[in-house]
Amino acid sequence: SFLMTVDYGATRLCDFVPVVKDGVGMLYDRVTKTLKGNDSGEGAFICGPRRYDGETIRSKSALFAATAADIGVSRFWYRAEVTFAGYGGSTSVGGVPAQVLISETAFAGFKYDQCAADGSDIRFFTPEGVMLPHEIDAWNPAGTSRLWVRLPALDPKTGAKILMCWGATSRTPAALPASDVWSDYLGVWHLNEASGTAKDSGPHGYDAVPQGAAVGSVGTNETGVGLSRYIPGGYFETGNMTDTLIGQQFTVCGWYHVTEHEKGKSSLLFSKKNASWDEARGWYLAMQENTTDLCVNGGKAKSSFAYNMPDLAKTFRCVMTAFDGKTAQVDVSNNMMLSHAGPLAVYPPQECDNPLRLFHNLYGEYTGFADELRIRLGPSSADARLAEFIAMARSNFVTFGPVQLIRRGLILYVK
């Protein structure tokens, strides 16, 4: 007889028994009492949960056959398929950081008490069993938790499918570093803190320290992407980034809702200038004298964003600007769509050892809410910018399949 015992006590009989004849792996069919070569395609003994669900699985390659996905997810108690919708562009985009919102009401069958108290046992895998990096942005067992996962590829029409697994066992693999989600970025500031320093989630650790009035910056429930910060003037300052040169090609992104603005003043959203717009080195991105015009400055000259962009004083809006060294492409969100202008000729951004400042008050205070500030290395394409925007902004972008209890670990008894 040949018994299979799963580790929570249930026992099954197996139709096929692995045996060896003359040094060759064979399968003995205990029903027909015949030997079958393992390369016959007629059957194989499968180590993995799908065998017990009644699904017919066959293999020509190995006596003991198990997919990488089966092996990986068998180290957890629960799993569910996570589906990301197509983002609507024209090409597949790789390395997209996608937001995953989980709660007991929006995720049928999911319970927080199935997880570790801090969610540290959650892992994400491709369907082939490759682990994906993720970051827990906000963990809230009483409501909605926000996670970010790096998708290998996001198709414009079919999107992507991955597996979420949780419920740790003694064999659960260690998570990948959370900063790997942002490996293409120079800095990522979620601005989800209640107060104080804005932590950089990226791989370089450029935490932003509040200066002046920004010391009073506090977390709020006003939502851009997640929790935001209210900034009553002042600014945040990071290190000088001399160990990671940004170059002349990069992409900046942020969510803004201006609540007060003095006409004629210019609020710098990102800046590597110290004292004057016409410094030979450095660069900045600014609201130019009002909340509907943008100014990009790369050095000795400045270029105004001439078109009347959606008003940052009306509601939270995402502003994305890609610099290729000679021009800037600008996108501003409006009702979950992106309004585009460019290419806008700019003086090439210049390297310098000035610190990076967020909301630098060189020409006027920034007063209002802000969220999800990012600097990505290289000029993101139009499709990449759209995919990044959709993956953090659209609430119906992610759906969950049914929660499955994973039947783990076999004990084999052969007589």
N, C-alpha and C positions, 0 to 999 in steps of 0.2 A: 504494500500500500504506500501511497505517497500523499502526505498531508501538508497543507499550507496553513500556517497560523499567523494571523495578523496580530499586531502588538496590543490590541485592545481585547483579544480573547476569542474572536470568531475563528472557526476552522472551516476550510474548504477542501474538497477533493479536486485534484488536478487531472485532466484528461491525458496530458502528455508528461512523461517522466524522463528527465535527462539521464542518459546512460552512456557508457563508453564501450565500444566494441573494437578490438584490435587497434586501440589508440585513437579511434575516431569518434567524435561526439555524435551521438544519435538521439532520436526521440522515440521512446516506447509509448505507443498508444495503448493505454490500459483497457480501452473499450473494445478495440478490434484485435488486441494482442498481437500487434505487428510493429516492427521497427521501421522508422522513417528517417531517411537522411536529413540532416539539418538544412541542407541546401535545396531541399525539395520544394520549399515554399508552402508545404502543407501545414506547418505549425511550428511553434517554438515556445519554449517556456519563458514567460515574461515576468521580470521583476519590476513591478510597478502597479499603481492603483487601477489602471484602465482594464487590466485582465479581470478583475473581480466585478466590474460593472457589466459583464456580459458581452463586452465588445470583442469581436474577433480580431486578433492581432497576430500577424505572421512575420517571419523574418528569415532571410536566406543567409545572413552574415555571421551569426554567432549562436552558440548553444544557449547561453544566457543573454537575452536581448533586452535592453532597456534604453529608452531615449534619454538624452541629457536632461530634457525637461522633466521626465518622470523622476530621475535621480534627484534633481535639484529641489523640486517641490515636495518630494517625500520627506523632507526635513522639517516640515511644518504641519500644523493641524488643519489649517484652512487655506483656501485659495479662491480667487474669483478672476474672471477675465475682465480686463479694463479696455474699453474701446474708445479711441479718439477719432472724432469725425474728420473728414477732409477739410483742409483749411481754405480751399477755393482758389489757389494759385494755379501755376502752369507746370511746375516741376517739383519733384520730390526734394525735401529739405532735410539734411542730416543734423543731428546734435541739437534738437529743439528742446529747451527746458519747458515742460508742460505742467500746468497746475492740476493737481488732483485734490478735490474737495471730498472728504468722507464724513459721513454722519450716520447715525442709526436710522434716521428718517429717510434720507436720500439713497441709502445703500441697503437694499432689502436683504435681510439675513445677517447683516454685520452687527456685531455687538462689541462695545469697547472692552467689556470684560473678557473677550476672547484674546485681547492683546496684552502686552506688557503695559504697566501703568503709564509709561511715557511713550508708548508706540515704538520702542526701540527694536522690536522683533519683526517689524514690517520689512519685506524685501520685494523688489520687482524683478521680473525675468522676461526675456523675450520668449516667444513660443518654443524656441529651440533650447531654452534653458540657460541662456547667458544672463548673468546678473547685471542689472542696470543701476547706476548711481542715483541716489535720491537724497533730498533734504527735507526735514520736518521744519517747516516755517512756523507753524502755530499748532499746538496740540491742545485740544479742548474736549475732554471726555464728556462734558455736559452739552456739547453742541457740535459745531463743525470744525474739523481740523484741516489745515492746508499743508499739502506736501508738494514738492517739485520733483519730477523725474525727468531724466535726460533720455529722449527718444532717439534711437539710432536713425530712424527715418520717418518722415511724415509725408504721406502721399497727398497730393492736392484733392483727390476725389475719395479714395478709400481710407485715408487716415492711417491709423496704426492700431494694432492689438498687442497687448502685453498681459502678463499675469501678475497679480498682487497676491503675495503669500504672507501669512502671519500665524502666530501661535507657536512660540519657540519650542524646540526640543533640544536634547543634548547635542544633536548633530547640526543644528542650524548654523550656516556659514556666517562669518563676520560680514558686516555691511561694508560696501565700498565707501571711501571718504565722501562726505556730503559735498565738499568743495569740487569734486569731480563733475557734478552737475554743471558747474560754471567754468569748466576748463578752458573755454574759448574767451573768457572775459578777463578784463583787467580789474574790475571791481563790481560788486553787486551789493546794494544797500536796500534791504526790504523795508527799513524804517518801521519796524513793528515793535520797537521797544517802548516801554511806558515813559521813559525819559533818558537823558544822558547820551553816551556814545552810541553812534549808529554803527552797528557791527557790519563788517564786510564779509559776506558769505562766500566770496570768491577764493581762489587758491593763493592769493598773495597777502591777505590780511591787512588791507588798507582801511582799518577802522577810522571812522570820521568823528572827530571830537567837536562838540558844539562850542562856538565862540560868541561872546557878546550876548545879545538878546536871545540867540538860539540856545543858550544854556537853559532857558525856560521852555524849550520845545518839548511837547508832551504827546504821547500816543492818544489816538482818538478812535471812535467807531465809524467815522466818516470813511466810506470805502472807495478806494481807487481800484486796487486789486485785492489787497487784504487790509489789515489794520494800517492806518496812515499816521503821520506825525503832523501836528499843528506847529507851525514855525512863526513866531511873532517877531520877525526880523532877525538880524544876526546871520551866522552862516556856520557850516561845518568844515573842518579842515582835516585832510589826511596827510600821510607822509609825502615826501617829494617824488616818490616813485622812480628814483634814479636806478634802482635795480631792475626795473621792468619798463623799458622805453616804449612809449605808446606810438611813436612815429607819426607819419602824416596820414595814415589810413586807419580809421576806426569808426565806430558807431556808438552814439550815445542815446539813451532812452530814459524817460521818466514820466511819471503821472503827476499832474499839477491841478490844483483848484485855488485860484487866487481870490482872497476875500477882501483885501484892501490894496489899492494901488494909487500912488500919486502920479498924476498925469505928467509926462515929460521925464520921468525917472525910468531908468533901465535896470531891471533885476537880472543878475547873472545866474543862470541855472547851473552851468558847469563853467569853471574858470581855472586857467593856469597863468593868469596875469597877476602881477603884484600891485601896480599903481596906476597904469594908464592903458587905454585901449590900443595905443600906437607903439607899445613896447615892441622891440624887434622880434622877441621870441614869446612863445606861449600861444594860447588860443582861448576863446570862450564862446558860449552859446547863451544868448540873452533874450529876454522880452525887451523889445526896442521901444521904450517910451510909453507903451500901452500894452494891453493884454491880448492884442490881436496881431501883432507884428513880431517877427523873430529876426534876430541879428546873429550872424555867424562871423567870427573874426579869427583869422589865422596868423596874424602878425602885424605888419606895418599898416595894413589896410583892413577896412571892414566892409562887409557886404550885408545889406539889409534884405530880409525875406519880404519881398514886395507884396506878395498876395495877402489878402485879408483872411487870415486863418481863423478857424473856429475859436470863439472867445474863451480864454482860460478862466475868466471870471464867472462864467455861467455854470460850469460843472466840472467834475474831474475829467481831464483829457490826457491822453497819451501823446507825447511828442518824441518822435524818433528822427535822428539826423545822422546820415552816413557820409563821412568824409573820405574821398578817394585821393586826396592830395592836391587836387585842382578844383574840384567842385563839391557841392553838398546836395544830397537828396533829402527832402524833408517830408515827413508824414505826420499828420495830426488827426487824432480820432474824433469822430462825430457820429453818434448813435451806432456804435459798434462797427463802423466802417472807417477806413483811412482816407483822409483828404490829402492829396499829394501835390507837391510843387518841386521843381528842379529840372535839370541840374542848375544850381546856383553857383556862379563863379566865385571862388574865395581865394584869398591869399593863403598859401599852404601853411597848415598848422606847424609850429616850430617846437622842437624839443627844448626843454629848459628844466632847471632844478627847482623851480617854484613848486610849492605844495599844490595839490589839487584842492579846490574849494567848491563846495556845494552851496549855492545861494549866496555867493560872495556879494556883499553890500557895497561894492566899490562905487556904483552909480545909483544906488537906490535899494531900499529894503525889499525883501520878499516876505510878504505876509499872507499866509494861507496854509493849505494842506499840501502834502507831498507824499508820494509813495513810489516804491519799486524803481529806484535809480540804478542804471546799469551803464557800463562802458565795455563794449565788445571790441576785441582786436580785429582789425580789418573792416572794410566797408561792406556791410551786409547788402545782399541783393534785394530787389523789390520783393521777391518771393520769400526770402528769409525774414525780412521785416514783417511781412504780412503773417507768416506762420508764427513768429514769435508773439505778435500782438494777439492773434486769435487764441493761442495756447495759454495766454494769461488773462484774457478778457471775457471770453464767451462762456456763459454759465452752462449752456447745453452742449459743450464741446466733449464732455466725458460721460460715458455711461458704463454701468457695471453689470456683469453677468451674475447669475445666481451663485451664492456662496456654496462651496463644496467642502465637505469634510474629507480630508485626505486620509486614506487608509494606508498607513505607513508600515514599513519594516516587516520582512518575512522571517519566520523561523521554519526551516525545512526539516522534516523528519522522513528518512528513507529506511525502509526495512527490506 
